[in-house]
Amino acid sequence: MSKEKFNNNKGKSKEPETQMNDEIRSSELRVISDDGEQLGIISKQEALKIAESKGLDLVLISPDATPPVAKVMDFGKHRYEMEKRKKEAKKNQKIIEIKEIKFSCKIAENDVNYKVKHAREFIEKGKHVKLRVFLRGREMQNPEWGEDVLKKVWPMLEDVAAIEKDIQQEGRYISLYIVPKKK
């Protein structure tokens, strides 16, 4: 039976530390046995004796309930299974990759076509693309120049992409956020 604390993050964890065995402060607990059977409301000392006789830990499951709920279990095995579930959930997450393509207000036509070709490749691979026009110096007084560049670029991509965030100014940038079209 283990009596050590299982918080290896040394204060960095956002999860509350699990109370078990002698750390449990409540005098009476609603106890569930290791096979799921309700043992009822018993004293902490009795619950600890039951857990000790089975060679397991008494773990506080629901500290906010009245009376608090504790379960007799192998805490090391329980913690291992929880970490395994977290890893599985993380593995199944879909990570969205955002590619950024920068333009300037005074960009040449062939440069626009070249950058649009790359944006099209990213969209076809399923990536999200952020088209940005950087405003320099006096161009800040005329942000519509940046919008004009994006309005010229958008028709070249609208067959494969959809707009997620419309044209907007973010400091020195005019941005358009596009995503692949749903099939």
Backbone as a ProteinNet text record, in pm:
[ID]
protein_1_A
[PRIMARY]
MSKEKFNNNKGKSKEPETQMNDEIRSSELRVISDDGEQLGIISKQEALKIAESKGLDLVLISPDATPPVAKVMDFGKHRYEMEKRKKEAKKNQKIIEIKEIKFSCKIAENDVNYKVKHAREFIEKGKHVKLRVFLRGREMQNPEWGEDVLKKVWPMLEDVAAIEKDIQQEGRYISLYIVPKKK
[TERTIARY]
85.3	0	89.2	58.4	145.8	91.9	180.5	138.5	199.9	268	332	234.1	266.3	181.7	220.2	118.4	142.5	124.3	204.3	199.6	342.9	386.1	524.5	553.7	451.3	470.6	518.2	529.7	581.1	515.9	383.3	311.8	271.6	313	279.9	146.6	95.9	-25.7	-148.9	-241.1	-366.8	-470.2	-443.6	-534.6	-513.1	-622.2	-604.2	-536.4	-456.7	-385	-484.9	-471	-560.8	-528.8	-632.6	-613.9	-636.5	-547.8	-562.4	-510.7	-562.6	-524.3	-529.3	-417.2	-415.4	-433.2	-422.3	-439.3	-585.8	-676.8	-820.7	-857	-921.8	-950.6	-1088.2	-1182.6	-1318.7	-1321	-1406.2	-1414.5	-1508	-1610.4	-1701.6	-1698.5	-1704.2	-1696.6	-1800.1	-1847.9	-1928.2	-1826.7	-1816.9	-1708.9	-1761.7	-1684.5	-1712.6	-1595.3	-1624.6	-1516.4	-1451.5	-1343.4	-1269.5	-1349	-1450.1	-1532.2	-1659.8	-1670.9	-1783.9	-1900.4	-1889.9	-1998.1	-2000.5	-2120.5	-2136.4	-2122.9	-2030.2	-2013.1	-2089.1	-2143.5	-2221.2	-2135.5	-2196.1	-2124.6	-2058.9	-1924.4	-1848.6	-1739.9	-1677.5	-1573.1	-1447.6	-1364.3	-1239.1	-1149.6	-1145.8	-1059.6	-1101.6	-1234	-1284.5	-1249.6	-1269.2	-1241.2	-1093.2	-1006.7	-862.9	-827.9	-895.3	-870.8	-911.3	-1026.7	-1074.8	-974.5	-929.4	-833.3	-702.2	-655.3	-529.2	-537.7	-653.9	-670.4	-664.3	-705.1	-700.8	-569.3	-484.2	-356.4	-373.1	-478.2	-507.1	-507.9	-537.3	-542.1	-686.6	-709.7	-838.7	-821.2	-891.3	-873.9	-1002.4	-989.1	-1103.7	-1143.3	-1263.1	-1311.4	-1386	-1479.5	-1562.1	-1557.6	-1462.1	-1447	-1559	-1632	-1735.3	-1870.4	-1888.4	-2016.2	-2034.5	-2159.4	-2186.7	-2245.6	-2181.3	-2040.3	-1951.2	-1822.7	-1730.8	-1725.8	-1705.1	-1703.2	-1558.7	-1527.1	-1393.2	-1405.6	-1302.5	-1304.7	-1179.3	-1195.9	-1084.3	-1031.6	-904.7	-849.3	-697.2	-638.6	-494.2	-465.3	-416.2	-400.9	-297.9	-189.7	-87.7	-146.3	-226.1	-290.2	-391	-465.9	-566.1	-498.4	-387.6	-314.7	-257.9	-206.4	-153	-261.9	-380.7	-491.7	-538.8	-539.2	-579.6	-480.8	-350.7	-250.1	-260.2	-290.7	-306.6	-424.4	-536.9	-653.9	-622.4	-545	-507	-424	-326.9	-241.8	-324.8	-421.4	-507.4	-591.6	-644.6	-725.3	-639.2	-516.2	-425.9	-389.6	-373.6	-337.4	-449.7	-574.5	-689.6	-726.3	-659.1	-687.7	-638.5	-714.5	-671.4	-603.9	-480	-404	-419.5	-465.7	-485.7	-358.6	-305.2	-183.9	-223	-170.6	-201.7	-77.2	-91.8	17.4	-12.7	91.7	75.5	144.4	72.3	128.6	121.9	238.2	245.5	253.6	181	181.7	219.8	250.2	267	169.2	147.9	52.5	99.6	229.1	284.6	344.1	272.3	322.5	293.1	386.8	371	275.3	216.3	115.5	172.1	294.9	351.7	383.2	418.9	442.7	312.6	203.5	71.5	37.7	56.3	23.9	107.4	235	324.8	278.8	244.2	200.3	62.9	-23.1	-155.3	-139.5	-41.2	-15	21.4	105.8	143.3	23.6	-56.5	-175.7	-269.4	-285.9	-371.9	-319.8	-187.2	-127.7	-156.3	-140.3	-167.5	-313.3	-404	-548.3	-581	-524.2	-551.8	-497.7	-394.8	-342.4	-423.3	-525	-611.1	-565.2	-468.6	-418.9	-500	-504	-568.8	-464.8	-509.4	-416.4	-459.7	-361.5	-384.6	-312	-389.2	-333	-317.4	-195.5	-170.6	-100.5	-145.5	-80.4	-17.3	113.8	186.2	181.5	139.9	132.4	257.2	330.7	452.7	429.5	490.5	492.7	359.8	353.8	234	117.8	145.5	37.4	-60.6	-15.8	-104.4	-221.6	-202.5	-312	-414.5	-375.6	-464.6	-477.7	-541.4	-552	-635	-713.2	-793.4	-704.1	-579.1	-486.6	-459.9	-441.7	-421.2	-545.2	-662.6	-787.8	-803.2	-761.5	-770.7	-685.5	-565.4	-478.4	-548.4	-607	-675.1	-800	-870.1	-988.8	-950.2	-826.8	-776	-732.3	-681.4	-632.6	-749.2	-850.4	-958.1	-1026.1	-1061.8	-1126.6	-1041.6	-909.3	-821.7	-826.3	-877.5	-878.3	-1019.2	-1123.4	-1256.4	-1312	-1254.3	-1301.7	-1257	-1147.6	-1099.1	-1110.6	-1139.6	-1138.1	-1267	-1286.3	-1397.1	-1338.7	-1403.9	-1355.9	-1403.2	-1308.9	-1345.9	-1355.6	-1256.7	-1260.5	-1243.3	-1338.4	-1335.1	-1218	-1196.7	-1085.7	-1095.7	-985.6	-982.5	-841	-831.1	-700.9	-653.8	-528	-464	-332.3	-335	-213.9	-167.2	-45.8	9.1	-30.5	-111.8	-150.4	-298.9	-331.9	-470.2	-474.6	-566.6	-565	-695.7	-682.6	-796.6	-763.7	-852.1	-828.9	-917.3	-855.9	-934	-905.6	-1005.6	-997.3	-1041.7	-1004.8	-1050.3	-1202.6	-1260	-1404.8	-1441.5	-1559.3	-1609.1	-1653.7	-1620.6	-1656.2	-1792.1
-117.5	0	122.8	216.5	332.6	452.1	523.7	639.6	768	760.3	880.2	960.7	1085.7	1173.1	1155.1	1151.6	1131.5	1261.1	1360.9	1485.6	1519.6	1470.9	1487.2	1623.9	1707.7	1835.6	1944.9	1918	2010.6	2148.1	2150.6	2277.4	2332.9	2269.8	2321.1	2266.8	2160.5	2095.3	2179.3	2181.7	2252.7	2160.1	2030.4	1933.3	1929.7	1917.4	1908.2	1775.8	1777.6	1658.3	1558.1	1432.5	1328	1294.7	1295	1259	1109.4	1046	903.2	862.6	750.5	690.7	791	817.1	902.6	1051.3	1090.2	1230.7	1273.6	1178	1208.7	1266	1381.7	1452.1	1418.3	1376.3	1348.3	1228.9	1237.5	1127.3	1016.6	1053.5	953.4	962.8	847	839.7	742.5	771.1	673.5	592.5	465.5	383.7	286.7	275.4	180.7	84.1	-45.8	-144.8	-153.9	-231.6	-243.7	-312.8	-391.5	-456.7	-377.1	-253.8	-166.8	-175.7	-259.1	-277.4	-161.5	-109.6	-0.7	-58.8	-5.9	-51.7	37.3	149	238.8	345.3	417.3	523.9	462.3	468.2	411.2	510.2	485.4	575.1	558.8	660.1	658.6	543.6	520.1	414.3	276.7	251.1	122	107.3	215	211.5	184.1	245.7	221.7	76.5	17.6	-123.2	-215	-183.7	-264.9	-257.7	-135.4	-116.8	-188	-176.6	-238.1	-390.4	-445.4	-591	-646.8	-565.4	-609.2	-570.2	-497.6	-454	-342.5	-261.8	-154	-18.5	86.9	223	268.7	362.2	428.5	565.5	587.9	709.9	791.2	920.1	1010.7	1044.5	1001	1020.4	1153.2	1176.5	1296.9	1367.3	1460.6	1526.2	1625.6	1673.7	1774.2	1715.4	1584	1520.2	1517.4	1495.5	1485.5	1348.4	1259.4	1260.4	1234.2	1266.7	1245	1098	1076.3	939.7	895.3	776.8	720	580	537.5	405.5	329.5	200.5	111.7	65.2	101.3	64.9	64.5	9.3	14.9	147.8	245.3	380.5	387.7	312.5	311.7	265.5	161.3	108.5	210.1	272.2	373	491.1	538.9	651.7	616.1	494.7	447.3	447.1	398	392.7	532.6	625.5	763.2	828.1	808.7	864.3	801.4	671.7	601.6	659.5	689.3	750.6	890.6	967.9	1103.1	1096.6	1003.2	989.2	948.9	859.5	813.7	929.2	1011.5	1126.5	1226.9	1245.6	1339.5	1289	1157.7	1099	1116.6	1114.5	1125.4	1269.1	1367.4	1506.8	1540.8	1627.1	1672.3	1807.5	1817.2	1940.8	2018.9	2143	2227.9	2309.1	2296.8	2369.7	2495.1	2610.2	2737.2	2785	2807.8	2861	3008.1	3087.8	3231.4	3272.9	3350.2	3400.7	3552.8	3616.7	3762.2	3828.2	3936.5	4019	4160.5	4244.4	4387.9	4461.3	4587.7	4665.3	4681.8	4686.6	4713.2	4585.5	4473.7	4345.1	4330.7	4273.5	4253.5	4136.9	4136.7	4036.2	3893.7	3875.1	3739.9	3692.1	3784.6	3747.3	3704	3774	3736.2	3594.7	3567.6	3434.1	3325.5	3353.7	3257.5	3227.1	3331.4	3312.2	3245.3	3275.5	3211.6	3062.5	3028.3	2886.8	2811.1	2872.7	2809.2	2800.4	2904.3	2902.2	2790.9	2774.4	2669	2530.6	2511.7	2382.5	2354.9	2456.9	2438.9	2402.1	2472.3	2446.1	2304.1	2261	2126	2017.5	2050.8	1956.2	1958.7	2046.7	2052.4	2149.9	2233.6	2330.7	2459.9	2533.1	2663.7	2766	2871.4	2970.9	3109.8	3187.6	3326.4	3413	3488.6	3579.4	3714.4	3771.5	3898.3	3997.3	4121.7	4230.1	4321.1	4341.7	4427.4	4571.3	4662.7	4804.5	4874	4940.5	5011.3	5161	5231	5377	5442	5510.4	5586.2	5497.4	5371.4	5279.1	5262.8	5293	5283.8	5381.3	5495.7	5591	5541.6	5441.5	5388.7	5237.2	5187.2	5041.5	4975.2	5054.8	4997.3	4941.2	4987.2	4931	4784	4754	4614.9	4530.6	4589.6	4518.3	4489.1	4584.1	4563.8	4444.9	4431.3	4317.9	4187	4180.6	4057.6	4031.1	4137.1	4120.1	4072.3	4102	4054.3	3907.3	3868.4	3732	3634.3	3676	3585.1	3514.2	3581.3	3508.7	3395.3	3404.1	3298.3	3172.9	3186.1	3073.4	3026.6	3100.8	3069.3	2935.7	2876.1	2744.9	2632.4	2652.7	2547.8	2585.2	2712.5	2757.5	2831.7	2845.3	2922.8	3021.4	3135.6	3237.6	3202.7	3196.5	3174.3	3307.6	3395.7	3531.3	3628	3717.5	3813.4	3910.7	3993.1	4089	4180.3	4188.8	4275.3	4326.7	4441.4	4499.9	4458.4	4413.2	4375.1	4450.4	4570.5	4651.6	4693.3	4654.1	4689.4	4588.9	4490.4	4387.5	4395.3	4365.2	4341.5	4190.9	4118.7	3972.3	3915.4	3799.3	3720.1	3575.9	3509.7	3373.1	3280.2	3185.7	3094	2948.8	2863.8	2721.5	2639.5	2510.8	2426.4	2414.7	2406.1	2387.9	2248.7	2237.4	2106.4	2029.7	1900.5	1819.5	1757.1
0	0	0	-88.1	-103.2	-25.7	40.9	120.1	67.5	-46.4	-99.4	-184.4	-203.5	-285.3	-430.8	-518.6	-661.1	-736.6	-704.8	-779.2	-816	-933.1	-974.7	-1035	-1056.2	-1122.7	-1028.1	-901.7	-799.9	-808	-795.9	-790	-925.5	-1036	-1168.6	-1218.8	-1157.2	-1203.4	-1172.6	-1268.9	-1248.7	-1184.1	-1187.4	-1128.1	-976.9	-901	-756.5	-721.4	-616.7	-574.7	-517	-553.3	-504.9	-359.9	-276.3	-135.8	-121.1	-45.5	-25.3	111.9	159.7	287.3	402.6	469.5	588.8	557.6	430.9	393.8	397.5	393	393.9	530.5	530.3	655	712.7	629	676.1	769.5	870.3	967	915.7	837.9	781.1	629.5	565.2	419.6	365	244.5	169.9	91	118.4	62.4	-43.2	-151.2	-259.4	-262.1	-265.3	-264.9	-402.7	-410.3	-535.5	-645.9	-609.5	-711.7	-743.5	-692	-723.2	-626.3	-525.3	-427.8	-327.6	-299.4	-202.1	-60.8	15.6	152.9	251.2	200.6	285.4	350.5	446.2	517.6	640.4	638.5	751	792.9	906.3	955.1	870.5	872.3	795.5	842.4	974.1	1028.1	975.3	973.7	922.4	775.1	698	554.4	529.5	610.4	596.1	627.3	731.1	765.5	649.5	586.6	473.1	358.3	327.7	217.9	248.6	373.6	413.6	408.1	448	445.9	303.2	205.6	65.9	-2.5	69.8	12.9	-89.3	-73.5	-168.4	-98	-173.7	-119.9	-107.1	-15	-1.4	-66.6	-178.1	-256.6	-253.1	-224.2	-220.7	-363.8	-404.1	-540.7	-553.8	-461.8	-466.8	-331.6	-314.2	-183.8	-151.2	-253.3	-230.9	-191.8	-206.3	-172.8	-21	20.1	164.8	192.1	261.3	301.1	179.4	189.7	77	35	-94.7	-148.3	-166.7	-117.1	-131	-190.5	-260.6	-322.1	-284.8	-262.1	-234	-369.8	-400.4	-531.6	-526	-631.5	-649.3	-718.5	-644.5	-697.8	-809.5	-798.7	-904.2	-1036.8	-1032.8	-1154	-1208.2	-1118.2	-1156.9	-1226.4	-1169.1	-1226.6	-1363.4	-1377.7	-1505.1	-1612.7	-1578	-1674.5	-1713.3	-1617.3	-1646.7	-1744.3	-1721.8	-1811.6	-1949.8	-1954	-2080.8	-2159.1	-2090.2	-2154.9	-2206.8	-2128.9	-2172.8	-2299.6	-2303.1	-2421.1	-2542.4	-2522.9	-2631.5	-2684.7	-2594.7	-2635.3	-2711.9	-2666.1	-2732.5	-2871.7	-2884.5	-3012.2	-3114.7	-3066.6	-3156.5	-3191.6	-3129.9	-3161.3	-3301	-3368.8	-3499.8	-3482.6	-3526	-3513.6	-3643.1	-3630.2	-3746.5	-3768.3	-3887.7	-3920.4	-3998.6	-3956.7	-4022.5	-4095.3	-4224.4	-4304.9	-4331.2	-4335.4	-4355.6	-4484.7	-4567	-4691.1	-4685.3	-4702.2	-4689.8	-4827.3	-4837.8	-4957.9	-4916.4	-5015.1	-4989	-5080	-5052.6	-5132.3	-5277	-5297.3	-5430.6	-5491	-5477.7	-5525.9	-5675.7	-5748.8	-5892.7	-5919.5	-6038.8	-6076.4	-6071.7	-6126.9	-6127.2	-5985.3	-5892.6	-5753.3	-5686.6	-5719.7	-5666.4	-5712	-5841	-5894.5	-5827.7	-5804.3	-5740.9	-5598.2	-5523.1	-5385.2	-5378.5	-5473.3	-5478.8	-5507.6	-5593	-5623.8	-5495.5	-5410.9	-5284	-5189.4	-5183.5	-5098.1	-5142.4	-5272.5	-5327.2	-5286.7	-5290.9	-5250.3	-5102.9	-5018.8	-4875.6	-4852.1	-4917.8	-4901.1	-4945.6	-5057.6	-5108.3	-5014.8	-4935.1	-4835.6	-4706.8	-4699.9	-4582.3	-4475.6	-4506.6	-4408.6	-4416.9	-4307.6	-4306.1	-4349.8	-4417.4	-4469	-4424.2	-4378.8	-4341.2	-4443.8	-4520.8	-4619.4	-4552.1	-4556.8	-4487.2	-4579.4	-4571.6	-4645	-4540.5	-4551.7	-4457.7	-4507.5	-4419.7	-4453.9	-4401.8	-4492	-4452.7	-4457.6	-4365.4	-4366	-4397.5	-4510.5	-4548.8	-4591.3	-4617.9	-4654.1	-4538.1	-4415.6	-4298.2	-4310.1	-4381.8	-4400	-4501.5	-4582.6	-4685.2	-4673.5	-4567	-4551.4	-4661.3	-4733	-4841.7	-4952.5	-4964.4	-5062.5	-5030.6	-4903.2	-4861.2	-4885.8	-4857.7	-4883.6	-5032.2	-5117.6	-5262.7	-5306.5	-5247.4	-5282.1	-5245.1	-5124.4	-5081.9	-5165.4	-5205.5	-5290.9	-5430.3	-5472	-5601.1	-5589.8	-5472.4	-5450.2	-5427.5	-5354.1	-5314.7	-5432.4	-5542.7	-5654	-5710.7	-5695.6	-5746.1	-5658.2	-5535.4	-5441.3	-5403.2	-5443.3	-5392.2	-5439.2	-5544.8	-5589.8	-5495.8	-5419.1	-5328.6	-5181.1	-5151.5	-5012	-4975.4	-4845.3	-4790	-4689.7	-4675.4	-4582.4	-4442.2	-4347.6	-4208.6	-4134.4	-4155	-4098.2	-4212.6	-4226.8	-4336.1	-4319.8	-4419.8	-4420.2	-4298.6	-4224.1	-4105.8	-4083.6	-4017.3	-3990.8	-3852.3	-3844.9	-3718.9	-3710.6	-3654.8	-3645.9	-3783.6	-3822.6	-3954.4	-4062.7	-4029.9	-4126.7	-4158.9	-4284.5	-4326.3	-4352.2	-4284.3	-4290.8	-4344.1	-4406.3	-4451.6	-4417	-4342.2	-4294.9	-4375.9	-4448.6	-4533.1	-4494.5	-4518.1	-4484.4	-4605	-4611.5	-4722.2	-4723.4	-4843.8	-4856.4	-4809.6	-4749.5	-4706.8	-4830.9	-4833.4	-4950.6	-4935
[MASK]
+++++++++++++++++++++++++++++++++++++++++++++++++++++++++++++++++++++++++++++++++++++++++++++++++++++++++++++++++++++++++++++++++++++++++++++++++++++++++++++++++++++++++++++++++++++++

